[in-house]
Amino acid sequence: MRFGICILPDLDWQRSRPLWERAEQMGFDHAWTYDHLVWGGLPDSRWFSCMPTLTAAATVTRTIGLGTFVASPNFRHPVAFSREVQTLVDISDGRLLLGLGAGGTPDDRLLGQPELTERQKVDRLQEFTGLLDRTLRDDHVDAHGEYYTARDMRLVGGSVRERVPLLLSGNGPRSVRFAARVGDGWITTGNTTAATVDDWFTGIARNCEILDAALADRSDVSDFRRYLSIDSGPAQSLESLGMFDDLTGRAAELGFTDVIVHWPRQTPPHVASETVLDEVAATRLTLNRR
């Protein structure tokens, strides 16, 4: 099992920089931040941009993976975004973990774009992912899709695609199958409205079965990673060491290779104890490295 931590981008860099540095010092394998213009969980909070934050984090860390949790087509074009990805891959020396998802509100309304159905959002994500993949691999890319167009997009210097995994987020069967078909990994939050932890894991287990069936059609899945955001259900993993062990243990039983917790906050969301975080780092992460 590998362990990650998500640091919300609501703090200025002077206050968030120490958190990124501590995440690496504690022994986390990867650290993430949300990618929104406005996040529904903190709509009245200051909110900083994901890619510049990860770039800054790359300059003050050396080994920890750095992830988008998750980027979406709501306000991004795959051609322009590929240049940001290429640059961050270079600055981080290949530590970028590129989480991609269909996106939700309120980001889907802020640019005044036509409202899309959930199916159309998934269609758009699939087209976005395919074109992004091409622009990270190939030079002189042309595309004429339903949602995106590219004209002679350049990638001078060769492919960077092998240095950045595409980790596809999804909680519905279609998105899970897409992740299995074309992704390097799957990210899930499960059903965030589940009433109990048992209900939450039951839904996740169903999607794991769908994923396993879809992965059976791939020739090599040895490097395919499975990421679970274990604070996205009814419980907070850092509520206690016992809760952390319970949630991570149940995730492992379902075949997850990675779990992601959230940096403890004093106000919602993700209210938890930094004391428990320190205990996890001193015991569970240390044990994991042996």
Backbone as CSV, one residue per row, in Angstrom:
resi,resn,N_x,N_y,N_z,CA_x,CA_y,CA_z,C_x,C_y,C_z
1,MET,0.846,-1.194,0.000,0.000,0.000,0.000,0.883,1.246,0.000
2,ARG,0.520,2.213,-0.852,1.182,3.516,-0.828,0.187,4.544,-0.292
3,PHE,0.747,5.591,0.341,-0.079,6.566,1.033,0.133,7.963,0.463
4,GLY,-0.987,8.655,0.250,-0.947,10.029,-0.231,-1.734,10.947,0.674
5,ILE,-1.491,12.240,0.520,-2.210,13.239,1.307,-2.594,14.393,0.401
6,CYS,-3.817,14.891,0.579,-4.318,16.008,-0.217,-4.291,17.281,0.625
7,ILE,-3.710,18.330,0.068,-3.608,19.627,0.728,-4.470,20.608,-0.048
8,LEU,-5.554,21.071,0.555,-6.442,21.979,-0.162,-5.718,23.293,-0.470
9,PRO,-5.981,23.876,-1.649,-5.265,25.096,-2.062,-5.956,26.382,-1.621
10,ASP,-6.396,26.415,-0.352,-7.073,27.611,0.157,-6.151,28.479,1.006
11,LEU,-4.904,28.051,1.194,-3.942,28.814,1.977,-2.926,29.472,1.053
12,ASP,-2.468,30.666,1.424,-1.408,31.282,0.628,-0.141,30.445,0.750
13,TRP,0.778,30.659,-0.184,1.956,29.796,-0.276,2.824,29.859,0.974
14,GLN,2.883,30.989,1.629,3.682,31.100,2.844,3.235,30.108,3.912
15,ARG,1.903,29.850,3.959,1.384,28.914,4.951,1.283,27.484,4.423
16,SER,1.124,27.324,3.117,0.976,25.963,2.597,2.319,25.307,2.282
17,ARG,3.340,26.105,2.006,4.655,25.512,1.706,5.114,24.547,2.794
18,PRO,5.035,24.907,4.090,5.489,23.952,5.114,4.718,22.634,5.103
19,LEU,3.448,22.663,4.675,2.666,21.429,4.637,3.202,20.487,3.566
20,TRP,3.532,21.016,2.409,4.098,20.192,1.341,5.449,19.624,1.761
21,GLU,6.249,20.446,2.404,7.558,19.970,2.863,7.398,18.890,3.933
22,ARG,6.453,19.095,4.857,6.229,18.102,5.910,5.676,16.799,5.346
23,ALA,4.828,16.886,4.325,4.277,15.671,3.716,5.399,14.773,3.225
24,GLU,6.396,15.362,2.597,7.531,14.567,2.132,8.355,14.043,3.305
25,GLN,8.602,14.900,4.291,9.393,14.491,5.448,8.705,13.374,6.229
26,MET,7.372,13.407,6.273,6.627,12.374,6.988,6.706,11.008,6.308
27,GLY,7.002,10.994,5.026,7.108,9.740,4.306,5.950,9.405,3.402
28,PHE,5.068,10.375,3.132,3.997,10.115,2.169,4.595,9.870,0.791
29,ASP,3.962,8.968,0.055,4.432,8.645,-1.293,4.028,9.704,-2.305
30,HIS,2.875,10.334,-2.068,2.406,11.358,-2.995,1.561,12.381,-2.253
31,ALA,1.519,13.598,-2.796,0.709,14.688,-2.243,-0.060,15.328,-3.383
32,TRP,-1.296,15.768,-3.097,-2.229,16.198,-4.130,-2.868,17.520,-3.751
33,THR,-3.432,18.190,-4.752,-4.302,19.313,-4.463,-5.440,19.343,-5.478
34,TYR,-6.546,19.987,-5.075,-7.726,20.057,-5.936,-7.499,21.037,-7.082
35,ASP,-8.202,20.792,-8.179,-8.081,21.641,-9.362,-9.457,22.211,-9.699
36,HIS,-9.720,23.419,-9.209,-10.998,24.097,-9.449,-10.739,25.591,-9.641
37,LEU,-11.729,26.252,-10.200,-11.766,27.709,-10.139,-12.485,28.149,-8.868
38,VAL,-13.592,27.482,-8.580,-14.319,27.644,-7.323,-14.717,26.250,-6.881
39,TRP,-14.465,25.931,-5.611,-14.839,24.609,-5.117,-16.097,24.716,-4.278
40,GLY,-17.069,23.853,-4.584,-18.338,23.888,-3.876,-18.215,23.638,-2.394
41,GLY,-17.159,22.937,-1.957,-16.975,22.665,-0.545,-16.562,23.874,0.272
42,LEU,-15.931,24.843,-0.382,-15.520,26.096,0.272,-15.752,27.249,-0.703
43,PRO,-17.000,27.528,-1.067,-17.273,28.496,-2.137,-16.897,29.929,-1.794
44,ASP,-16.772,30.249,-0.503,-16.444,31.614,-0.107,-14.986,31.764,0.322
45,SER,-14.206,30.726,0.085,-12.804,30.754,0.489,-11.919,31.258,-0.649
46,ARG,-10.773,31.825,-0.293,-9.747,32.036,-1.306,-9.369,30.682,-1.890
47,TRP,-9.004,30.689,-3.167,-8.730,29.412,-3.830,-7.622,29.622,-4.842
48,PHE,-6.525,28.897,-4.666,-5.370,29.070,-5.533,-5.323,27.976,-6.598
49,SER,-4.634,28.274,-7.680,-4.630,27.404,-8.855,-3.749,26.172,-8.634
50,CYS,-4.214,25.055,-9.169,-3.567,23.765,-8.945,-2.163,23.684,-9.562
51,MET,-2.031,23.954,-10.839,-0.751,23.714,-11.515,0.368,24.617,-10.988
52,PRO,0.139,25.918,-10.760,1.200,26.711,-10.134,1.546,26.233,-8.725
53,THR,0.532,25.772,-7.975,0.807,25.257,-6.633,1.689,24.023,-6.701
54,LEU,1.383,23.109,-7.610,2.208,21.913,-7.754,3.610,22.266,-8.253
55,THR,3.702,23.279,-9.091,5.019,23.716,-9.560,5.850,24.237,-8.390
56,ALA,5.222,25.062,-7.554,5.917,25.562,-6.370,6.313,24.406,-5.456
57,ALA,5.398,23.443,-5.279,5.697,22.292,-4.426,6.866,21.481,-4.988
58,ALA,6.943,21.411,-6.305,8.041,20.657,-6.928,9.398,21.264,-6.612
59,THR,9.430,22.576,-6.410,10.706,23.246,-6.168,11.157,23.143,-4.716
60,VAL,10.268,22.732,-3.798,10.654,22.632,-2.383,10.630,21.185,-1.887
61,THR,10.424,20.234,-2.800,10.478,18.815,-2.476,11.398,18.116,-3.468
62,ARG,11.718,16.861,-3.178,12.672,16.154,-4.036,12.148,14.821,-4.551
63,THR,11.349,14.118,-3.750,11.008,12.744,-4.105,9.513,12.459,-4.163
64,ILE,8.701,13.209,-3.464,7.283,12.890,-3.341,6.556,13.121,-4.661
65,GLY,5.636,12.219,-5.008,4.792,12.423,-6.172,3.846,13.586,-5.952
66,LEU,3.488,14.274,-7.038,2.666,15.480,-6.952,1.475,15.323,-7.894
67,GLY,0.253,15.394,-7.342,-0.898,15.027,-8.135,-1.989,16.068,-8.245
68,THR,-2.667,16.063,-9.398,-3.882,16.851,-9.613,-5.066,15.997,-9.192
69,PHE,-5.941,16.578,-8.337,-6.976,15.759,-7.710,-8.361,16.412,-7.868
70,VAL,-8.944,16.424,-9.068,-8.422,16.041,-10.362,-8.684,17.174,-11.344
71,ALA,-7.884,17.219,-12.421,-8.106,18.205,-13.473,-9.293,17.774,-14.338
72,SER,-10.036,18.764,-14.856,-11.217,18.438,-15.651,-11.308,19.370,-16.853
73,PRO,-12.152,18.989,-17.833,-12.357,19.848,-19.002,-13.231,21.073,-18.737
74,ASN,-13.714,21.258,-17.518,-14.629,22.372,-17.254,-14.047,23.719,-17.659
75,PHE,-12.762,23.906,-17.439,-12.136,25.180,-17.795,-10.780,24.968,-18.459
76,ARG,-10.568,23.780,-19.013,-9.281,23.480,-19.639,-9.492,22.949,-21.054
77,HIS,-8.549,23.271,-21.921,-8.485,22.705,-23.258,-7.283,21.768,-23.287
78,PRO,-7.427,20.562,-23.810,-6.325,19.591,-23.726,-5.047,20.048,-24.419
79,VAL,-5.160,20.849,-25.472,-3.960,21.291,-26.185,-3.153,22.252,-25.314
80,ALA,-3.809,23.273,-24.766,-3.097,24.216,-23.900,-2.643,23.534,-22.610
81,PHE,-3.479,22.658,-22.074,-3.135,21.978,-20.831,-1.922,21.074,-21.012
82,SER,-1.765,20.492,-22.182,-0.624,19.611,-22.421,0.695,20.350,-22.259
83,ARG,0.715,21.639,-22.593,1.936,22.417,-22.413,2.233,22.622,-20.933
84,GLU,1.192,22.854,-20.126,1.401,22.965,-18.684,1.904,21.644,-18.109
85,VAL,1.315,20.550,-18.560,1.738,19.238,-18.088,3.192,18.979,-18.467
86,GLN,3.532,19.238,-19.701,4.900,19.031,-20.175,5.895,19.821,-19.322
87,THR,5.532,21.055,-19.008,6.423,21.913,-18.225,6.575,21.389,-16.804
88,LEU,5.471,20.974,-16.191,5.540,20.497,-14.817,6.240,19.147,-14.722
89,VAL,6.092,18.318,-15.734,6.858,17.069,-15.774,8.352,17.375,-15.737
90,ASP,8.758,18.389,-16.475,10.167,18.765,-16.515,10.623,19.326,-15.169
91,ILE,9.861,20.268,-14.613,10.265,20.916,-13.362,10.306,19.912,-12.209
92,SER,9.355,18.998,-12.184,9.278,18.024,-11.091,10.154,16.805,-11.322
93,ASP,10.816,16.746,-12.448,11.629,15.582,-12.822,10.797,14.307,-12.833
94,GLY,9.632,14.404,-13.470,8.794,13.233,-13.676,7.994,12.789,-12.478
95,ARG,7.700,13.694,-11.533,6.944,13.301,-10.331,5.453,13.616,-10.433
96,LEU,5.005,14.146,-11.564,3.603,14.525,-11.701,2.717,13.298,-11.847
97,LEU,1.626,13.268,-11.069,0.572,12.270,-11.189,-0.668,12.999,-11.693
98,LEU,-1.081,12.686,-12.906,-2.104,13.486,-13.565,-3.473,12.843,-13.416
99,GLY,-4.204,13.283,-12.384,-5.573,12.838,-12.213,-6.508,13.638,-13.103
100,LEU,-7.414,12.949,-13.792,-8.364,13.583,-14.711,-9.769,13.104,-14.382
101,GLY,-10.738,14.032,-14.438,-12.124,13.672,-14.190,-13.080,14.506,-15.009
102,ALA,-14.343,14.114,-15.002,-15.344,14.772,-15.843,-15.689,16.174,-15.361
103,GLY,-15.534,16.432,-14.046,-15.803,17.767,-13.515,-17.236,17.928,-13.054
104,GLY,-17.415,18.905,-12.152,-18.749,19.168,-11.618,-18.985,20.641,-11.389
105,THR,-19.989,20.941,-10.612,-20.354,22.327,-10.328,-19.485,22.872,-9.196
106,PRO,-19.299,24.201,-9.119,-19.809,25.227,-10.038,-18.890,25.514,-11.222
107,ASP,-17.768,24.790,-11.321,-16.821,25.075,-12.401,-17.448,24.941,-13.785
108,ASP,-18.457,24.073,-13.892,-19.043,23.842,-15.212,-19.914,25.001,-15.678
109,ARG,-20.119,26.018,-14.829,-20.954,27.152,-15.221,-20.181,28.462,-15.348
110,LEU,-18.971,28.505,-14.820,-18.287,29.785,-14.649,-17.869,30.439,-15.964
111,LEU,-17.632,29.659,-17.003,-17.213,30.220,-18.278,-18.385,30.471,-19.217
112,GLY,-19.595,30.250,-18.719,-20.771,30.504,-19.544,-20.945,29.520,-20.675
113,GLN,-20.402,28.326,-20.508,-20.518,27.313,-21.552,-21.910,26.685,-21.529
114,PRO,-22.317,26.093,-22.640,-23.613,25.408,-22.656,-23.648,24.307,-21.599
115,GLU,-24.771,24.158,-20.937,-24.903,23.134,-19.901,-24.894,21.750,-20.536
116,LEU,-24.143,20.854,-19.946,-24.012,19.498,-20.468,-24.681,18.511,-19.526
117,THR,-25.209,17.444,-20.085,-25.705,16.345,-19.279,-24.514,15.577,-18.714
118,GLU,-24.772,14.712,-17.748,-23.689,13.900,-17.186,-23.060,13.017,-18.263
119,ARG,-23.865,12.481,-19.151,-23.327,11.658,-20.236,-22.424,12.494,-21.135
120,GLN,-22.853,13.711,-21.449,-22.025,14.572,-22.298,-20.715,14.940,-21.609
121,LYS,-20.746,15.123,-20.303,-19.502,15.415,-19.576,-18.514,14.253,-19.678
122,VAL,-19.035,13.041,-19.608,-18.167,11.880,-19.759,-17.655,11.794,-21.193
123,ASP,-18.537,12.052,-22.171,-18.098,12.093,-23.575,-16.960,13.093,-23.746
124,ARG,-17.144,14.274,-23.171,-16.137,15.329,-23.284,-14.827,14.904,-22.626
125,LEU,-14.901,14.290,-21.457,-13.685,13.832,-20.785,-12.939,12.807,-21.625
126,GLN,-13.671,11.914,-22.242,-13.006,10.891,-23.041,-12.302,11.510,-24.248
127,GLU,-12.947,12.485,-24.866,-12.289,13.173,-25.977,-11.096,13.983,-25.477
128,PHE,-11.263,14.655,-24.345,-10.197,15.431,-23.723,-8.979,14.541,-23.445
129,THR,-9.234,13.383,-22.850,-8.149,12.473,-22.488,-7.409,11.968,-23.717
130,GLY,-8.166,11.605,-24.745,-7.524,11.102,-25.960,-6.636,12.134,-26.630
131,LEU,-7.115,13.377,-26.700,-6.321,14.414,-27.346,-5.135,14.809,-26.474
132,LEU,-5.326,14.882,-25.158,-4.214,15.179,-24.263,-3.131,14.110,-24.395
133,ASP,-3.529,12.874,-24.440,-2.590,11.771,-24.612,-1.772,11.953,-25.890
134,ARG,-2.438,12.292,-26.965,-1.739,12.470,-28.246,-0.749,13.628,-28.189
135,THR,-1.165,14.735,-27.569,-0.295,15.913,-27.565,0.892,15.762,-26.617
136,LEU,0.840,14.755,-25.753,2.007,14.457,-24.914,2.924,13.424,-25.556
137,ARG,2.450,12.796,-26.633,3.226,11.762,-27.312,3.800,12.213,-28.655
138,ASP,3.002,12.992,-29.400,3.280,13.196,-30.816,3.532,14.659,-31.150
139,ASP,4.292,14.873,-32.190,4.500,16.203,-32.747,3.542,16.394,-33.930
140,HIS,3.165,17.634,-34.201,2.280,17.959,-35.328,0.913,17.260,-35.186
141,VAL,0.204,17.545,-34.114,-1.087,16.906,-33.858,-2.214,17.748,-34.439
142,ASP,-3.064,17.092,-35.212,-4.304,17.690,-35.709,-5.480,16.892,-35.175
143,ALA,-6.561,17.580,-34.838,-7.751,16.891,-34.350,-8.975,17.738,-34.657
144,HIS,-10.071,17.060,-34.964,-11.343,17.739,-35.214,-12.436,16.912,-34.541
145,GLY,-12.658,17.163,-33.259,-13.624,16.397,-32.504,-14.899,17.168,-32.245
146,GLU,-15.761,16.578,-31.461,-17.024,17.233,-31.120,-16.802,18.404,-30.172
147,TYR,-15.822,18.267,-29.294,-15.584,19.293,-28.281,-14.273,20.057,-28.489
148,TYR,-13.283,19.453,-29.148,-11.956,20.060,-29.230,-11.373,19.948,-30.629
149,THR,-10.607,20.985,-30.958,-9.896,21.027,-32.231,-8.431,21.347,-31.962
150,ALA,-7.551,20.735,-32.734,-6.121,21.042,-32.677,-5.604,21.194,-34.098
151,ARG,-4.709,22.157,-34.283,-4.114,22.377,-35.600,-2.602,22.471,-35.463
152,ASP,-1.952,21.403,-35.880,-0.488,21.341,-35.907,0.117,21.687,-34.545
153,MET,-0.396,21.049,-33.468,0.169,21.254,-32.144,1.548,20.608,-32.083
154,ARG,2.534,21.382,-31.655,3.919,20.937,-31.654,4.310,20.310,-30.311
155,LEU,5.205,19.338,-30.376,5.844,18.747,-29.205,7.309,18.523,-29.542
156,VAL,8.017,19.608,-29.661,9.433,19.528,-30.007,10.198,18.903,-28.839
157,GLY,11.073,17.971,-29.148,11.889,17.351,-28.119,11.479,15.941,-27.755
158,GLY,10.368,15.471,-28.309,9.981,14.087,-28.084,8.907,13.903,-27.035
159,SER,8.391,12.696,-26.973,7.280,12.345,-26.087,7.656,12.497,-24.619
160,VAL,6.691,12.992,-23.821,6.838,12.994,-22.363,5.803,12.074,-21.720
161,ARG,5.007,11.430,-22.554,3.877,10.646,-22.041,4.320,9.523,-21.106
162,GLU,5.462,8.902,-21.388,5.923,7.813,-20.539,6.353,8.299,-19.153
163,ARG,6.445,9.619,-18.972,6.880,10.180,-17.685,5.711,10.673,-16.842
164,VAL,4.506,10.599,-17.376,3.350,11.074,-16.615,2.184,10.100,-16.760
165,PRO,1.739,9.480,-15.668,0.594,8.575,-15.749,-0.717,9.346,-15.826
166,LEU,-1.631,8.852,-16.644,-2.986,9.397,-16.702,-3.848,8.560,-15.768
167,LEU,-4.297,9.174,-14.692,-5.083,8.496,-13.663,-6.515,9.003,-13.760
168,LEU,-7.407,8.144,-14.196,-8.755,8.575,-14.551,-9.726,8.343,-13.398
169,SER,-10.418,9.432,-13.043,-11.356,9.400,-11.932,-12.735,8.989,-12.425
170,GLY,-13.426,8.208,-11.598,-14.778,7.838,-11.977,-15.456,7.014,-10.907
171,ASN,-16.759,7.248,-10.750,-17.554,6.496,-9.784,-18.717,5.757,-10.440
172,GLY,-18.895,5.952,-11.742,-19.944,5.259,-12.478,-19.345,4.193,-13.369
173,PRO,-20.156,3.180,-13.738,-19.632,2.056,-14.527,-18.930,2.469,-15.811
174,ARG,-19.493,3.434,-16.534,-18.885,3.835,-17.802,-17.503,4.447,-17.580
175,SER,-17.377,5.301,-16.577,-16.092,5.938,-16.304,-15.077,4.945,-15.766
176,VAL,-15.540,3.990,-14.975,-14.633,2.962,-14.462,-14.088,2.126,-15.612
177,ARG,-14.944,1.753,-16.526,-14.491,0.961,-17.677,-13.532,1.764,-18.554
178,PHE,-13.788,3.049,-18.690,-12.887,3.896,-19.481,-11.516,3.956,-18.814
179,ALA,-11.487,4.102,-17.505,-10.210,4.113,-16.792,-9.449,2.820,-17.025
180,ALA,-10.161,1.704,-16.987,-9.511,0.412,-17.202,-9.019,0.268,-18.633
181,ARG,-9.731,0.851,-19.569,-9.393,0.675,-20.978,-8.198,1.509,-21.405
182,VAL,-8.121,2.772,-20.938,-7.102,3.659,-21.492,-6.186,4.286,-20.439
183,GLY,-6.526,4.161,-19.160,-5.758,4.847,-18.128,-4.571,4.043,-17.628
184,ASP,-3.726,4.735,-16.885,-2.627,4.082,-16.170,-3.030,3.800,-14.725
185,GLY,-4.212,4.256,-14.343,-4.719,4.028,-13.006,-6.117,4.586,-12.884
186,TRP,-6.753,4.245,-11.768,-8.136,4.662,-11.484,-8.169,5.365,-10.144
187,ILE,-8.872,6.500,-10.072,-9.088,7.231,-8.834,-10.584,7.226,-8.533
188,THR,-10.943,6.975,-7.277,-12.357,7.016,-6.926,-12.557,7.633,-5.545
189,THR,-13.679,8.315,-5.413,-14.122,8.824,-4.113,-15.256,7.991,-3.559
190,GLY,-15.780,7.066,-4.364,-16.976,6.359,-3.970,-18.180,7.291,-3.990
191,ASN,-19.284,6.801,-3.507,-20.515,7.590,-3.416,-20.413,8.512,-2.203
192,THR,-20.196,9.792,-2.438,-19.956,10.732,-1.338,-21.207,11.026,-0.521
193,THR,-22.360,10.526,-0.953,-23.603,10.724,-0.176,-24.004,9.459,0.588
194,ALA,-23.158,8.452,0.591,-23.473,7.209,1.302,-23.724,7.504,2.787
195,ALA,-24.694,6.816,3.366,-25.091,7.101,4.741,-24.143,6.491,5.764
196,THR,-23.557,5.354,5.432,-22.675,4.665,6.373,-21.396,4.240,5.660
197,VAL,-20.386,3.939,6.457,-19.127,3.458,5.890,-19.339,2.141,5.159
198,ASP,-20.172,1.264,5.733,-20.453,-0.015,5.070,-21.099,0.200,3.714
199,ASP,-22.079,1.112,3.643,-22.722,1.410,2.357,-21.705,1.964,1.371
200,TRP,-20.836,2.819,1.854,-19.822,3.427,0.998,-18.915,2.353,0.398
201,PHE,-18.433,1.458,1.216,-17.540,0.408,0.721,-18.283,-0.592,-0.162
202,THR,-19.553,-0.801,0.086,-20.331,-1.709,-0.777,-20.382,-1.164,-2.201
203,GLY,-20.631,0.145,-2.333,-20.631,0.755,-3.665,-19.268,0.697,-4.323
204,ILE,-18.226,0.944,-3.566,-16.866,0.879,-4.107,-16.548,-0.536,-4.566
205,ALA,-16.968,-1.531,-3.786,-16.708,-2.926,-4.148,-17.346,-3.274,-5.491
206,ARG,-18.549,-2.763,-5.743,-19.199,-3.022,-7.039,-18.369,-2.451,-8.180
207,ASN,-17.843,-1.251,-7.990,-17.018,-0.660,-9.039,-15.695,-1.401,-9.203
208,CYS,-15.170,-1.941,-8.117,-13.948,-2.742,-8.224,-14.195,-3.984,-9.079
209,GLU,-15.361,-4.576,-8.951,-15.701,-5.728,-9.781,-15.783,-5.331,-11.250
210,ILE,-16.381,-4.165,-11.507,-16.450,-3.670,-12.886,-15.045,-3.419,-13.429
211,LEU,-14.205,-2.819,-12.608,-12.829,-2.547,-13.031,-12.096,-3.841,-13.338
212,ASP,-12.189,-4.821,-12.456,-11.492,-6.087,-12.673,-11.929,-6.748,-13.973
213,ALA,-13.224,-6.717,-14.243,-13.729,-7.330,-15.470,-13.191,-6.608,-16.694
214,ALA,-13.134,-5.271,-16.623,-12.627,-4.503,-17.763,-11.132,-4.681,-17.942
215,LEU,-10.400,-4.791,-16.851,-8.958,-4.963,-16.946,-8.584,-6.327,-17.523
216,ALA,-9.510,-7.276,-17.468,-9.236,-8.604,-18.012,-8.968,-8.564,-19.502
217,ASP,-9.412,-7.486,-20.158,-9.208,-7.360,-21.603,-7.856,-6.724,-21.945
218,ARG,-7.097,-6.287,-20.931,-5.783,-5.694,-21.174,-4.705,-6.738,-20.987
219,SER,-3.658,-6.643,-21.798,-2.610,-7.658,-21.769,-1.703,-7.536,-20.554
220,ASP,-1.433,-6.314,-20.093,-0.523,-6.120,-18.977,-1.094,-5.061,-18.043
221,VAL,-1.450,-5.468,-16.852,-2.011,-4.534,-15.875,-1.162,-4.491,-14.611
222,SER,0.069,-4.948,-14.708,0.911,-5.034,-13.513,1.212,-3.665,-12.918
223,ASP,1.228,-2.617,-13.759,1.535,-1.282,-13.271,0.293,-0.424,-13.051
224,PHE,-0.875,-1.003,-13.207,-2.117,-0.243,-13.061,-2.360,0.024,-11.583
225,ARG,-2.507,1.317,-11.218,-2.688,1.706,-9.829,-4.161,2.018,-9.538
226,ARG,-4.563,1.779,-8.304,-5.927,2.029,-7.855,-5.877,2.936,-6.627
227,TYR,-6.442,4.138,-6.764,-6.370,5.153,-5.719,-7.757,5.370,-5.113
228,LEU,-7.824,5.330,-3.780,-9.076,5.590,-3.078,-8.904,6.777,-2.147
229,SER,-9.787,7.773,-2.297,-9.830,8.906,-1.381,-10.633,8.477,-0.155
230,ILE,-9.940,8.092,0.928,-10.642,7.446,2.034,-11.336,8.432,2.965
231,ASP,-11.219,9.724,2.690,-11.974,10.718,3.466,-13.239,11.158,2.753
232,SER,-13.573,10.541,1.636,-14.712,10.989,0.840,-16.015,10.313,1.227
233,GLY,-15.951,9.364,2.140,-17.147,8.716,2.637,-17.616,9.371,3.925
234,PRO,-18.410,8.659,4.741,-18.980,9.247,5.954,-17.972,9.448,7.089
235,ALA,-16.785,8.829,7.002,-15.813,8.911,8.088,-14.555,9.645,7.639
236,GLN,-13.854,10.241,8.593,-12.574,10.877,8.349,-11.463,9.950,8.843
237,SER,-10.533,9.643,7.966,-9.512,8.652,8.284,-8.632,9.064,9.452
238,LEU,-8.425,10.362,9.645,-7.551,10.837,10.711,-8.334,11.214,11.966
239,GLU,-9.557,10.691,12.055,-10.334,10.838,13.283,-9.626,10.139,14.441
240,SER,-9.006,9.000,14.129,-8.245,8.245,15.119,-7.346,7.274,14.375
241,LEU,-6.353,6.746,15.062,-5.482,5.751,14.441,-6.263,4.493,14.102
242,GLY,-7.225,4.145,14.963,-8.059,2.989,14.684,-8.882,3.154,13.427
243,MET,-9.438,4.373,13.218,-10.211,4.623,12.015,-9.320,4.551,10.776
244,PHE,-8.127,5.116,10.858,-7.189,5.048,9.739,-6.902,3.589,9.382
245,ASP,-6.627,2.775,10.380,-6.328,1.365,10.128,-7.522,0.641,9.521
246,ASP,-8.721,0.948,10.015,-9.918,0.288,9.507,-10.146,0.630,8.037
247,LEU,-10.088,1.912,7.713,-10.369,2.331,6.330,-9.291,1.846,5.371
248,THR,-8.026,1.968,5.748,-6.956,1.518,4.852,-6.956,-0.002,4.712
249,GLY,-7.306,-0.698,5.801,-7.382,-2.150,5.719,-8.477,-2.614,4.784
250,ARG,-9.633,-1.971,4.848,-10.739,-2.343,3.964,-10.416,-1.982,2.517
251,ALA,-9.699,-0.883,2.315,-9.270,-0.521,0.965,-8.320,-1.575,0.405
252,ALA,-7.395,-2.040,1.220,-6.450,-3.059,0.774,-7.167,-4.353,0.402
253,GLU,-8.183,-4.714,1.181,-8.940,-5.931,0.877,-9.610,-5.853,-0.489
254,LEU,-9.955,-4.642,-0.923,-10.594,-4.469,-2.231,-9.577,-4.328,-3.362
255,GLY,-8.312,-4.383,-3.044,-7.284,-4.345,-4.085,-6.713,-2.978,-4.379
256,PHE,-7.030,-1.976,-3.554,-6.473,-0.654,-3.804,-4.975,-0.660,-3.504
257,THR,-4.232,-0.034,-4.397,-2.782,0.047,-4.230,-2.368,1.303,-3.483
258,ASP,-3.248,2.320,-3.477,-2.942,3.615,-2.887,-4.177,4.170,-2.202
259,VAL,-3.982,4.826,-1.066,-5.056,5.574,-0.427,-4.596,7.011,-0.225
260,ILE,-5.568,7.917,-0.205,-5.280,9.346,-0.060,-6.100,9.888,1.098
261,VAL,-5.426,10.525,2.057,-6.084,11.212,3.167,-6.017,12.718,2.905
262,HIS,-6.663,13.495,3.762,-6.622,14.952,3.640,-5.910,15.556,4.840
263,TRP,-5.166,16.617,4.566,-4.506,17.297,5.665,-5.559,17.793,6.650
264,PRO,-5.401,17.507,7.945,-6.431,17.870,8.918,-6.695,19.373,8.953
265,ARG,-7.983,19.701,9.084,-8.415,21.085,9.166,-9.162,21.296,10.486
266,GLN,-9.189,22.547,10.928,-9.904,22.878,12.164,-11.366,23.203,11.915
267,THR,-11.703,23.514,10.659,-13.091,23.782,10.275,-13.440,22.905,9.085
268,PRO,-14.729,22.598,8.886,-15.116,21.737,7.764,-14.654,22.312,6.436
269,PRO,-14.332,21.470,5.477,-14.407,20.008,5.526,-13.121,19.385,6.083
270,HIS,-13.162,18.077,6.295,-12.001,17.280,6.692,-11.426,17.719,8.041
271,VAL,-12.336,17.932,8.985,-11.904,18.229,10.345,-11.297,16.966,10.948
272,ALA,-10.084,17.064,11.433,-9.394,15.919,12.028,-8.241,16.447,12.866
273,SER,-7.454,15.525,13.397,-6.407,15.882,14.338,-5.023,15.750,13.714
274,GLU,-4.219,16.798,13.825,-2.833,16.697,13.372,-2.044,15.748,14.263
275,THR,-2.497,15.546,15.489,-1.839,14.567,16.355,-1.941,13.168,15.764
276,VAL,-3.131,12.843,15.226,-3.308,11.546,14.580,-2.454,11.467,13.319
277,LEU,-2.389,12.553,12.561,-1.531,12.579,11.381,-0.093,12.278,11.769
278,ASP,0.388,12.887,12.836,1.750,12.635,13.299,1.928,11.170,13.713
279,GLU,0.904,10.594,14.351,0.976,9.187,14.752,1.027,8.274,13.534
280,VAL,0.220,8.601,12.517,0.239,7.819,11.281,1.619,7.873,10.647
281,ALA,2.198,9.068,10.603,3.523,9.209,9.999,4.578,8.448,10.789
282,ALA,4.485,8.512,12.108,5.516,7.906,12.951,5.415,6.387,13.010
283,THR,4.219,5.853,12.781,4.031,4.406,12.910,3.703,3.745,11.580
284,ARG,2.597,4.118,10.983,2.154,3.423,9.777,3.035,3.709,8.560
285,LEU,3.419,4.970,8.351,4.252,5.274,7.186,5.655,4.745,7.369
286,THR,6.182,4.826,8.570,7.498,4.276,8.849,7.523,2.784,8.630
287,LEU,6.484,2.096,9.110,6.384,0.639,8.926,6.282,0.280,7.452
288,ASN,5.561,1.131,6.697,5.375,0.864,5.270,6.695,0.951,4.510
289,ARG,7.625,1.777,4.990,8.896,1.965,4.281,9.894,0.853,4.554
290,ARG,9.652,0.022,5.560,10.601,-1.034,5.905,10.565,-2.182,4.898
